[in-house]
Amino acid sequence: MTSKLDQLKQFTTVVADTGDLDAIVRLKPVDATTNPSLLLKAAAMPRYSELLKNAVSASNGDLGMACDRFGVAVGQEILKVIPGRISTEVDARLSFDTEATLERAHRLIDLYQQAGIGRERVLIKIASTWEGIRAAEQLEKDGIQTNLTLLFSFAQAQACADAGVFLISPFVGRIYDWYKKAEGCDYVGAADPGVQSVSRIYKYYKANGYKTVVMGASFRNLSQIEQLAGCDRLTISPELLQSLADDNGKLERKLDVNAQGEARQSLNQSQFRWAMNEDPMATEKLAEGIRQFARDQEKLEKLLIS
């Protein structure tokens, strides 16, 4: 019997949620994704010390530019060892500013192009706020494909699909964390609220012919991954990827492109904001996620000037 990782790769594109090159080389994902927290970890790795110095020296004291240069430099290294794409994230502090997000996204793409990497190998990650979704809608029209992250609600998924974004990253584990704490229940298997959220979104997209890719993210355990086998993509930490590689048990496909989902419904801005207001989990986890990424961005900036 082949490993569960190899079985998963037969019907789901596996993405590495890390900046650790050694892990990426060992586990052979198709794509990889980074965020401010992962870049902060990468900055502490000896193999990236020279990239860190170069990013600072080439930025003339502009910390935002230095962070972008470092993120792109890490992305370049990762792209050398994967066949697919790298997701690189816009500064989370711009999550409520459409124009600033657009400007920063174009700068990231320009930096990649200056390094000889075409935009077809890059996804720009943006938080799934109303403003972020509007920025992504314009970027897609500009020929820059996007990955909408920090996605916790069905409303966010609906708005992203209508905006024509390339890919969404619903956060399975963080949804699970909230419900476990709020309801005092350690959900398992198909009863896991994070699993249910992604399954609902996946079925809705397929039933209504949306092209937006669903990429489950932020996993806490193998059960969550196994319950979403068949999802378009799953981005998984090296630790859980290794656990899948070490397990030779049978893995069954759970999600199918022919699944029945809810009827299509488009949301305007007021409907989107009301739906988010009515979902305390999504509201809290989105705000918390933006704050966390912003704090890690600030830590990275301090590291760059130390």
Secondary structure, DSSP 4 states (H G I P E B T S, - for coil): ---HHHHHHTTSEEEEE---HHHHHHH--SEEE--HHHHHHHHTSGGGHHHHHHHHHTTTT-HHHHHHHHHHHHHHHHHTT-SS-EEEEPPGGGTT-HHHHHHHHHHHHHHHHHTT--GGGEEEEEE-SHHHHHHHHHHHHTT--EEEEEE-SHHHHHHHHHTT-SEEEEBHHHHHHHHHHHH-----GGG-HHHHHHHHHHHHHHHTT--PEEEEB---SHHHHHHTTTSSEEEE-HHHHHHHHH--S-------TT---PPP----HHHHHHHHHT-HHHHHHHHHHHHHHHHHHHHHHHHHH-
